[in-house]
Amino acid sequence: MSRRHPYTWWNILAFIAVIVVNILASTLPIGGKNTNAVSKMYPTLATPAGYAFSIWSLIYLLLACFVVYQATPAGQAKRSVQSIGIFFILSCLFNIIWILLWQYIYVELCVIVMILYLLSLSVVYVRTRTPQPTRGEMWFVKLPFSLNLGWVSVAAIINIAGALKKNEWSTWGLHKTTWAIIILLIGTALAIMVSFPYRDSIYPLVFVWAYVAIAIGHPDHEKIRLAAWILAAIILVYALWLFLARNRDRD
C-alpha cells in the first residue's frame, strides 16, 4: 500500500460494510421492515415513485469501481484519489448509521445523519473536481461521486419532508401542494448551484431522474405532476448545456 494513500484498505472495508448493511436491511430485514416499507409510512407529495430508489444499485456499482480503482497503482498515484483522505470512509459510516436509524424509524435523527452524510460527500466531491482528469478519473472518481452526491442531495430533501410529515408540520399555513412545489424549486436551485462551478452535467441529471419519478408517482395531483415535468425538462436542458459547455472549454 502506498504511503501517499494510507486509506486504501480502510476505503475497501468501509464500502464492504455499507453493502453488507444494505443487504441485511433488505433480507432480515433490520428493524422488521425493509427500507421501502419505512418510506411508505411517511409519504409526501415530493416523494418519488418507488422505482427511483433503484438508482442506489448504479451508485453502489460505480462506488465499487472507485474502490477497485483507488487500490490500483495508477489510482493511488492520482491526486484526486489522494485528496479524498478520510472523507469517503466518513460517508460510508454516515450511510450505515442512516440505514440503521431509518430501519428503526428514527426519522428525525435520520435528517441529522443525512446532512452529515451529505457534507462528507460534498468534501469528496469538491476534492475530486481536478482539472484535466484522466479517463480513469472521469469514470471511476468523478462519475461515482457526482451520482452519489446528487442522489443524497435528493434523498436529504425527501428525508426532511418525511420528518416534517411525521411531526404533522403545518407548512406555515401553505397548502401541501404549494409546499411540495416549493421543495421542487429548492431542489432545482440546488441542482444548478452545485453543478455550475464544475460544469458537472451528471449531478443535475440525478434531479431529472427524481423529478420524473415524482411526476409518475403522483398521477392524481395534476399541479405536482406538471411542476415536476416542467422542472425536469428545464434541468435536462441545463445539464445538456453544461455538457456542451464543458466540451467546448476543452477544445
Number of C-alpha atoms within 10 A of each C-alpha: 12 12 8 13 20 14 23 23 14 13 23 17 14 19 22 15 16 20 15 12 18 19 13 13 20 15 12 11 15 20 15 14 18 18 20 12 11 17 20 12 12 17 15 21 23 28 26 22 16 14 10 18 15 9 16 14 10 13 19 17 13 20 20 18 15 24 23 15 20 26 20 13 11 10 21 21 15 19 16 23 23 19 17 20 18 16 21 23 20 18 24 22 19 23 23 22 19 22 20 19 18 24 24 15 17 13 23 17 14 24 23 16 21 24 19 18 26 23 18 22 27 21 16 25 23 17 18 24 20 17 8 9 16 12 10 14 23 15 15 22 27 25 21 24 25 26 24 24 23 25 25 21 25 21 19 19 20 21 25 18 22 24 19 17 16 15 11 9 11 11 13 7 8 10 10 14 16 14 17 22 20 14 17 24 15 12 19 19 13 18 26 19 12 17 18 16 9 14 20 23 25 21 25 32 23 25 25 22 17 26 31 20 23 25 26 17 20 19 11 10 12 12 16 24 21 13 19 26 19 15 20 26 15 13 23 19 14 18 24 16 14 21 15 14 15 15 11 9 8 8 6
